[in-house]
Amino acid sequence: MVLVTGGTGLVGSHLLLHLLENGENVRAIYRNKSGIQKTKSVFELYQKDDLFEKIEWLEADILDVPSLEIAFENINYVYHCAALISFDPKDEDALRKTNIEGTANMVNFSIARGIKKFCFVSSIAALGDLASHEKEITEETDWNPEKPHSDYAISKYGAEMEVWRAVQEGLDIVIVNPGVILGPIPKTKDAQQGSAELYVKVRNGLPFYTLGSTGFITVDDVVKIAYQLMKSDIKNERFTLIAENVVFKDILDTIAVALKVKKPHIHAKPFLMNFLWMADGVFSTIFFQKRRLTRATAKSSYTKDLYSNQKIKTALGTVFQDVHEYIINISKL
């Protein structure tokens, strides 16, 4: 049987669907029953309601050791997708506890229970920092602790260190480092994390665009590759998962076309983004609200990072979905 953490999130819900489509027996843990409905809506979107009923749901928490005792019963393979995603400095402690301590709990149980293989869904945020002579970030790029990193990036890097520790203790693992993951377009107007937040902001009339770039990938590709890696003989390796490096303006324009709304039309240059994150810091402090824009997110909006996906293409012969076509097609569902 396969255990999936984070089964109510974007990657986890799509992974559950992919596993069931491939005849796997799955158990998914949840913290709040309300989250299960999110996963059910994903199955309904793809008209796979019948498969949803095959999920074995179990209330558990990666930070609650006693609940994991039950969750790991009769489990052979583990996909650890659960994580806290936040770029608000106020969430530093929560990020470290959930992402590092939670991952440590998962690998400790995996070692103790003799799990055959463990897949950790990390992030390109945990990859290294380019040296002056380097042009692309790869799996081998060194992490430079002297350079600034978001608390989220540090927590994912720390989580990876726990996974690598498990390798030394005999656990077979694979790590995937996805870029910005594009999933279905949310029906609600509430802002969410990741690509859902991009969709919502553009739908609500986002006027600004930036010319920074990063790696993007569809959620379908992420889960398909993770499954292929777990089924392969590949072990104790990490893989950068991006379909392509894309300028933010191009992604926002494609989303606008898909949603049939006005494209962002004001170029937010670095000085404006820096002003906005500082203003947001003051605003959030005065009104006791969560940060909407931080120094890290402002900087990433105009940084032109380039990531290489050559390793996964060589390992599996992966052909990625075109992210622009995906956005247009998913908008029709």
NUMAR-884223 format. One line per 8 residues: their letters; for each residue x, y, z of C-alpha. Coordinates in nm, 2 decimals, padded with zeros to 4 digits. Example, Ala and Ser with C-alpha at 12.3 -4.5 7.8 and 13.67 -1.06 7.14 Angstrom:
NUMAR-884223
as	01.23 -00.45 00.78  01.37 -00.11 00.71;
This chain:
NUMAR-884223
mvlvtggt	00.00 00.00 00.00  00.11 00.36 -00.07  00.10 00.64 00.18  00.05 01.00 00.06  00.09 01.30 00.28  -00.05 01.64 00.17  -00.33 01.46 -00.01  -00.56 01.76 00.02;
glvgshll	-00.32 01.99 -00.16  -00.25 02.05 -00.53  00.02 01.79 -00.58  -00.12 01.54 -00.33  -00.47 01.54 -00.47  -00.35 01.49 -00.83  -00.10 01.23 -00.72  -00.38 01.03 -00.55;
lhllenge	-00.57 01.04 -00.88  -00.27 00.93 -01.08  -00.19 00.64 -00.84  -00.55 00.51 -00.85  -00.56 00.54 -01.22  -00.26 00.31 -01.22  -00.42 00.05 -00.99  -00.24 00.14 -00.67;
nvraiyrn	-00.39 00.10 -00.32  -00.36 00.43 -00.14  -00.39 00.58 00.20  -00.40 00.95 00.25  -00.37 01.14 00.57  -00.56 01.46 00.65  -00.58 01.70 00.94  -00.92 01.86 00.87;
ksgiqktk	-01.21 01.69 00.71  -01.29 02.00 00.51  -00.97 01.95 00.31  -01.10 01.62 00.18  -01.37 01.80 -00.02  -01.09 01.99 -00.20  -00.95 01.66 -00.32  -01.30 01.53 -00.41;
svfelyqk	-01.35 01.84 -00.63  -01.03 01.76 -00.82  -01.16 01.41 -00.89  -01.49 01.56 -01.00  -01.32 01.81 -01.23  -01.16 01.52 -01.42  -01.48 01.31 -01.40  -01.31 01.04 -01.18;
ddlfekie	-01.56 01.04 -00.89  -01.56 00.66 -00.88  -01.18 00.65 -00.81  -01.22 00.90 -00.52  -01.41 00.64 -00.32  -01.11 00.40 -00.33  -00.90 00.63 -00.11  -00.84 00.52 00.24;
wleadild	-00.85 00.84 00.45  -00.69 00.86 00.79  -00.68 01.15 01.03  -00.31 01.21 01.11  -00.05 01.48 01.13  00.32 01.47 01.03  00.39 01.65 01.36  00.19 01.40 01.57;
vpsleiaf	00.40 01.09 01.62  00.12 00.87 01.77  -00.10 00.93 01.47  00.18 00.83 01.23  00.21 00.50 01.41  -00.13 00.40 01.27  -00.07 00.57 00.93  00.24 00.36 00.85;
eninyvyh	00.07 00.02 00.92  00.10 -00.20 00.61  00.27 00.07 00.40  00.54 -00.01 00.15  00.59 00.32 -00.04  00.56 00.68 00.08  00.51 01.01 -00.11  00.57 01.30 00.12;
caalisfd	00.39 01.60 -00.03  00.28 01.78 00.28  00.44 02.12 00.35  00.37 02.46 00.47  00.42 02.72 00.20  00.46 03.08 00.32  00.69 03.37 00.25  00.58 03.57 00.55;
pkdedalr	00.87 03.62 00.79  00.62 03.58 01.08  00.58 03.21 00.98  00.95 03.12 01.02  00.90 02.90 01.32  00.60 02.72 01.17  00.79 02.66 00.85  01.08 02.51 01.02;
ktniegta	00.86 02.29 01.24  00.63 02.16 00.97  00.88 02.13 00.69  01.19 02.01 00.87  01.06 01.84 01.18  00.76 01.69 01.00  00.99 01.55 00.73  01.22 01.41 00.99;
nmvnfsia	00.92 01.23 01.15  00.83 01.08 00.81  01.17 00.95 00.73  01.22 00.82 01.08  00.91 00.61 01.05  01.00 00.50 00.70  01.34 00.38 00.83  01.18 00.20 01.12;
rgikkfcf	00.91 00.04 00.92  01.14 -00.07 00.63  00.97 00.13 00.36  01.08 00.02 00.02  01.11 00.37 -00.13  01.04 00.73 -00.02  00.96 01.02 -00.25  01.00 01.37 -00.12;
vssiaalg	00.84 01.66 -00.30  01.07 01.95 -00.25  01.10 02.27 -00.45  01.34 02.46 -00.68  01.37 02.70 -00.38  01.59 02.44 -00.22  01.83 02.42 -00.51  02.17 02.60 -00.50;
dlasheke	02.29 02.95 -00.58  02.46 03.03 -00.91  02.83 03.11 -00.89  02.96 03.39 -01.11  03.07 03.15 -01.38  02.74 02.95 -01.39  02.44 03.02 -01.61  02.19 02.75 -01.51;
iteetdwn	02.08 02.61 -01.18  02.11 02.23 -01.17  02.09 01.96 -00.91  02.46 02.00 -00.85  02.46 02.37 -00.79  02.60 02.44 -00.44  02.38 02.60 -00.17  02.55 02.91 -00.05;
pekphsdy	02.45 02.98 00.31  02.60 03.33 00.29  02.34 03.44 00.03  01.99 03.55 00.14  01.72 03.29 00.12  01.35 03.30 00.21  01.25 03.11 00.53  01.05 02.88 00.30;
aiskygae	01.36 02.79 00.10  01.57 02.73 00.41  01.30 02.50 00.55  01.28 02.30 00.23  01.66 02.27 00.22  01.66 02.16 00.58  01.39 01.90 00.50  01.61 01.77 00.22;
mevwravq	01.89 01.73 00.46  01.67 01.50 00.67  01.59 01.29 00.36  01.96 01.26 00.28  02.03 01.15 00.64  01.78 00.87 00.58  01.98 00.75 00.29  02.28 00.70 00.52;
egldiviv	02.05 00.49 00.74  01.95 00.26 00.45  01.63 00.42 00.31  01.59 00.44 -00.07  01.47 00.78 -00.17  01.40 01.01 -00.46  01.37 01.39 -00.44  01.18 01.60 -00.69;
npgvilgp	01.23 01.98 -00.70  00.94 02.13 -00.90  00.93 02.49 -01.02  00.60 02.69 -01.00  00.33 02.42 -01.03  00.04 02.50 -01.26  -00.29 02.33 -01.17  -00.66 02.38 -01.23;
ipktkdaq	-00.81 02.73 -01.23  -01.00 02.78 -00.90  -01.37 02.86 -00.92  -01.36 03.09 -00.61  -01.23 03.45 -00.59  -01.02 03.39 -00.28  -00.65 03.41 -00.33  -00.45 03.09 -00.26;
qgsaelyv	-00.10 02.97 -00.28  00.10 02.91 -00.60  -00.05 02.91 -00.94  -00.40 02.94 -00.80  -00.31 03.27 -00.66  -00.18 03.38 -01.00  -00.51 03.28 -01.16  -00.72 03.47 -00.90;
kvrnglpf	-00.51 03.78 -00.92  -00.53 03.80 -01.30  -00.91 03.73 -01.28  -00.95 04.01 -01.03  -00.78 04.26 -01.26  -00.41 04.25 -01.17  -00.26 04.56 -01.34  00.11 04.49 -01.29;
ytlgstgf	00.36 04.26 -01.46  00.73 04.19 -01.41  01.00 04.07 -01.64  01.16 03.82 -01.40  01.15 03.46 -01.49  01.15 03.11 -01.32  01.08 02.75 -01.40  00.71 02.64 -01.45;
itvddvvk	00.56 02.29 -01.47  00.21 02.14 -01.48  00.09 01.94 -01.18  00.02 01.65 -01.42  00.39 01.63 -01.51  00.50 01.65 -01.15  00.29 01.35 -01.04  00.36 01.15 -01.35;
iayqlmks	00.74 01.19 -01.31  00.73 01.12 -00.93  00.54 00.80 -01.00  00.78 00.69 -01.28  01.08 00.76 -01.05  00.92 00.55 -00.77  00.86 00.26 -01.01  01.21 00.28 -01.16;
diknerft	01.54 00.14 -01.03  01.66 00.50 -00.98  01.73 00.58 -00.61  01.91 00.83 -00.39  01.89 01.11 -00.66  01.72 01.45 -00.68  01.57 01.59 -01.00  01.47 01.95 -01.10;
liaenvvf	01.13 01.94 -01.25  01.05 02.23 -01.48  00.90 02.22 -01.83  01.06 02.55 -01.93  01.19 02.88 -01.79  00.92 03.15 -01.85  00.90 03.52 -01.80  00.63 03.61 -01.56;
kdildtia	00.47 03.86 -01.80  00.42 03.58 -02.05  00.25 03.35 -01.80  00.03 03.63 -01.68  -00.07 03.71 -02.04  -00.16 03.35 -02.11  -00.37 03.33 -01.80  -00.55 03.65 -01.90;
valkvkkp	-00.62 03.51 -02.25  -00.75 03.19 -02.09  -00.98 03.38 -01.85  -01.08 03.63 -02.12  -00.98 03.93 -01.90  -00.75 04.23 -01.95  -00.38 04.15 -01.95  -00.16 04.32 -01.68;
hihakpfl	-00.03 04.63 -01.85  00.19 04.82 -01.60  00.56 04.72 -01.58  00.65 04.69 -01.21  01.02 04.76 -01.22  01.25 04.66 -00.94  01.24 04.99 -00.76  00.86 04.98 -00.75;
mnflwmad	00.85 04.62 -00.62  01.10 04.71 -00.35  00.88 05.00 -00.25  00.57 04.79 -00.25  00.72 04.52 -00.02  00.83 04.78 00.23  00.49 04.95 00.22  00.32 04.61 00.27;
gvfstiff	00.54 04.54 00.57  00.42 04.87 00.74  00.06 04.80 00.64  00.06 04.45 00.77  00.22 04.56 01.10  -00.03 04.84 01.16  -00.34 04.63 01.07  -00.22 04.29 01.20;
qkrrltra	-00.26 04.12 00.87  -00.05 03.86 00.69  00.21 03.98 00.44  00.10 03.99 00.08  00.44 04.08 -00.05  00.77 04.02 00.11  01.13 04.11 00.02  01.19 03.75 -00.10;
takssytk	00.88 03.75 -00.33  00.95 04.10 -00.46  01.31 04.00 -00.55  01.20 03.68 -00.72  00.95 03.88 -00.93  01.23 04.05 -01.12  01.51 03.79 -01.09  01.58 03.60 -01.40;
dlysnqki	01.67 03.25 -01.27  01.73 02.98 -01.52  01.69 02.61 -01.43  01.81 02.30 -01.62  01.58 02.00 -01.66  01.83 01.79 -01.85  01.88 01.54 -01.57  01.52 01.42 -01.56;
ktalgtvf	01.50 01.42 -01.94  01.81 01.20 -01.96  01.69 00.97 -01.68  01.33 00.91 -01.80  01.32 01.06 -02.15  01.06 01.30 -02.02  00.86 01.52 -02.27  00.70 01.80 -02.08;
qdvheyii	00.36 01.95 -02.14  00.37 02.30 -02.28  00.27 02.52 -01.99  00.09 02.78 -02.20  -00.12 02.51 -02.38  -00.20 02.36 -02.04  -00.34 02.69 -01.91  -00.56 02.74 -02.21;
niskl	-00.69 02.38 -02.20  -00.74 02.37 -01.82  -00.95 02.69 -01.84  -01.21 02.49 -02.05  -01.28 02.24 -01.78;
